[in-house]
């Protein structure tokens, strides 16, 4: 039987701190022999289709294949499924909502990278783009370090207002709404950009000494949130150099391998220092890796199975595709 886990099922079994711990373990694990692949194509109209496969981790007896459709004006903007397969025989163990799983793994992995690179005393958080990934990022970062204030902006003022209200209630910190990305950068020590922008939102002159920037939206060709000048001047850390050059923030601004200072694995394992001084401008520019889908899909699958076995709580829907 295949376990089908929708949004409400995933929200019932996933835990922020457990997911952060699992992502940390994944980033610090020894690289496997098989590299994950990211396949992307444009669709007629405004959408794109992306597949990530296979998601593999050395201590998980399963793999994932994720298929997403990305439509900037849709809510949620990313829709699809994550297929969790048994590694030994290929059995389809679970089918999971990709919109929820992607928001969790992307936002929390970005929070982990941001916390590892930002100054220890940085506590004013700026958000550019108030979507689902920004929400999970904020929740993850607040769980990792003290945040005294938020400054947020979005091209949709109503969405910015709603995001500010949720953050104020959930995290108990003051939230201010700024007019645009430069106004956010002028006030924040840490800035997240999570947009669909196809032109840089922030330039070098917007960067405060010692500030940190995490660019989540520039994960496909043609998108750009940080300018080439800002990236050249900053200490740039990525999740995967090859993907960052082929379709991520670095390659999208016509930079090359010499402009990448290292990977998040280098930082988390101590192979590379996070920053050279308090004034160093740091950038985390991830694209997203297939194993991250597996990390959280496996957690959700096991939690649902254990709830059923130990308490009789049936999470999700069981379905036999082969009948």
NORPE-V86516 format. One record per helix or strand of 3 or more residues. SS is the DSSP state (~ for helix, > for strand). FROM is the first residue (numbers start at 1). TO is the last residue. If there is no record, write none. Layout:
# NORPE-V86516
ss = <SS:SS>
from = <FROM:FROM>
to = <TO:TO>
This chain:
# NORPE-V86516
ss = <>:~:~:>:>:>:>:>:~:>:~:>:~:>:~:>:>:~:>:>:~:>:~:~:~:~:>:~:>>
from = <2:7:16:37:48:62:78:92:98:124:132:149:157:174:181:190:198:204:212:224:228:235:241:249:257:264:282:290:317>
to = <5:13:28:42:55:70:86:97:117:128:144:153:171:177:185:193:202:206:215:226:233:238:246:252:259:268:284:311:319>
